[in-house]
Amino acid sequence: MADLRVELCGVSLKNPVIPASGTFGFGREYNEIYDIARLGAVATKGLTLLPRPGNPVPRIAESRGVILNAVGLQNPGVESFIKNDLEWLRSKTKVIANVAGSTIAEYGEICARLDGLVDFIELNISCPNVKCGGMAFGVRPESIREVTAEAKKNCPHTPLIVKLSPNAESIPLNARAAEEGGADCLSLVNTFTGLAIDIERRRPILANNTGGVSGAGIKPIAVRMVYEAARAVKIPVVGMGGIACAEDAVEFLTAGAAAVQVGTANFGDTRACLKIIEGLNEWCDRHGVSKVSDLTGTLVPNA
Ligand SMILES: Cc1cc2nc3c(=O)[nH]c(=O)nc-3n(C[C@H](O)[C@H](O)[C@H](O)COP(=O)(O)O)c2cc1C
């Protein structure tokens, strides 16, 4: 039995597998299928100060190897989460509260509300599906530095993870900007902006027109970006994008990730995270790896 424990910003996780924000709700439905206490942590659906109904439907489209979503940050709001879900979720496992705002001040406000109540705050500055906020803050180094600094000022007691967009000019520059702004950790990737067309109607399938692309097809691009980010900063990196099995997770760890998140794969197989945890254990045993954390950043590039 390999040691699957990893440490992230001084917080110990029982394993490095975390369901990704927006694909796991607050964990209650999945807990009917398996005990979510088995997970390293849970990243919540993106929380905003006020409840949001999200975008009109259709909000999900399928394409070969990927899906597109334009859910539009539908969520009950941070107060409802604190009142109805937080205590239960914390009794199960570590909690990563994923947050979003429409202004820099709003990011600060929501971080202040959650400071000290959750294990991590994950700043979503990379959502492609909302008109105000989201990705607007996450594509350029200057605004990444500014929003990160405001967030960190407001959550001095909680490790801050800044979630980077793949829709970026330079991953290393954006990664460094987040680190300079005071991020304790990075996570990437969020979804890639895409367009799926109903050719009979010659209209976009999604009501929002464009959506965020995720799933197996984005994995090699995400692995490259995680590798670039991990080399650019000293803080830890959480990797995601298309992970569907233990071997995929090992790729991200090797590229430099300290932990991984699993998103779209949960839709195809509700037990995906559990299978990845079990598979990681078997993979490590087969390869003589006694501690999964020893894999992080072990990629040897070709000369
Ligand atoms: C339906 C859906 C909703 C999502 N909602 C959020 C969200 O609220 N906040 C966020 O930071 N990322 C959100 N994401 C992005 C995922 O957390 C993840 O970064 C992305 O899907 C890539 O991982 P994957 O290929 O394993 O799905 C969402 C993704 C999907 C598919």
Ligand as a Chemical Component Dictionary entry (heavy atoms), coordinates in Angstrom:
data_LIG
# 
_chem_comp.id                   LIG 
_chem_comp.type                 NON-POLYMER 
_chem_comp.pdbx_formal_charge   0 
_chem_comp.three_letter_code    LIG 
# 
loop_
_chem_comp_atom.comp_id 
_chem_comp_atom.atom_id 
_chem_comp_atom.alt_atom_id 
_chem_comp_atom.type_symbol 
_chem_comp_atom.charge 
_chem_comp_atom.model_Cartn_x 
_chem_comp_atom.model_Cartn_y 
_chem_comp_atom.model_Cartn_z 
_chem_comp_atom.pdbx_ordinal 
LIG C1  C1  C 0 -20.236 21.796 -16.006 1  
LIG C2  C2  C 0 -18.976 22.457 -15.527 2  
LIG C3  C3  C 0 -19.045 23.490 -14.580 3  
LIG C4  C4  C 0 -17.888 24.110 -14.117 4  
LIG N1  N1  N 0 -17.983 25.087 -13.169 5  
LIG C5  C5  C 0 -16.837 25.662 -12.663 6  
LIG C6  C6  C 0 -16.902 26.630 -11.611 7  
LIG O1  O1  O 0 -17.973 26.955 -11.083 8  
LIG N2  N2  N 0 -15.726 27.176 -11.173 9  
LIG C7  C7  C 0 -14.507 26.812 -11.709 10 
LIG O2  O2  O 0 -13.458 27.338 -11.278 11 
LIG N3  N3  N 0 -14.422 25.873 -12.693 12 
LIG C8  C8  C 0 -15.550 25.300 -13.170 13 
LIG N4  N4  N 0 -15.462 24.325 -14.154 14 
LIG C9  C9  C 0 -14.117 23.944 -14.665 15 
LIG C10 C10 C 0 -13.598 22.664 -13.998 16 
LIG O3  O3  O 0 -13.463 22.841 -12.608 17 
LIG C11 C11 C 0 -12.232 22.255 -14.619 18 
LIG O4  O4  O 0 -11.314 23.310 -14.432 19 
LIG C12 C12 C 0 -12.314 21.949 -16.113 20 
LIG O5  O5  O 0 -13.537 21.318 -16.431 21 
LIG C13 C13 C 0 -11.149 21.081 -16.611 22 
LIG O6  O6  O 0 -11.124 19.815 -15.985 23 
LIG P1  P1  P 0 -11.806 18.480 -16.641 24 
LIG O7  O7  O 0 -11.316 18.389 -18.062 25 
LIG O8  O8  O 0 -11.367 17.354 -15.764 26 
LIG O9  O9  O 0 -13.282 18.710 -16.610 27 
LIG C14 C14 C 0 -16.608 23.707 -14.632 28 
LIG C15 C15 C 0 -16.551 22.659 -15.564 29 
LIG C16 C16 C 0 -17.698 22.025 -16.016 30 
LIG C17 C17 C 0 -17.580 20.911 -17.009 31 
# 
loop_
_chem_comp_bond.comp_id 
_chem_comp_bond.atom_id_1 
_chem_comp_bond.atom_id_2 
_chem_comp_bond.value_order 
_chem_comp_bond.pdbx_ordinal 
LIG C1  C2  SING 1  
LIG C2  C3  SING 2  
LIG C2  C16 DOUB 3  
LIG C3  C4  DOUB 4  
LIG C4  N1  SING 5  
LIG C4  C14 SING 6  
LIG N1  C5  DOUB 7  
LIG C5  C6  SING 8  
LIG C5  C8  SING 9  
LIG C6  O1  DOUB 10 
LIG C6  N2  SING 11 
LIG N2  C7  SING 12 
LIG C7  O2  DOUB 13 
LIG C7  N3  SING 14 
LIG N3  C8  DOUB 15 
LIG C8  N4  SING 16 
LIG N4  C9  SING 17 
LIG N4  C14 SING 18 
LIG C9  C10 SING 19 
LIG C10 O3  SING 20 
LIG C10 C11 SING 21 
LIG C11 O4  SING 22 
LIG C11 C12 SING 23 
LIG C12 O5  SING 24 
LIG C12 C13 SING 25 
LIG C13 O6  SING 26 
LIG O6  P1  SING 27 
LIG P1  O7  DOUB 28 
LIG P1  O8  SING 29 
LIG P1  O9  SING 30 
LIG C14 C15 DOUB 31 
LIG C15 C16 SING 32 
LIG C16 C17 SING 33 
# 
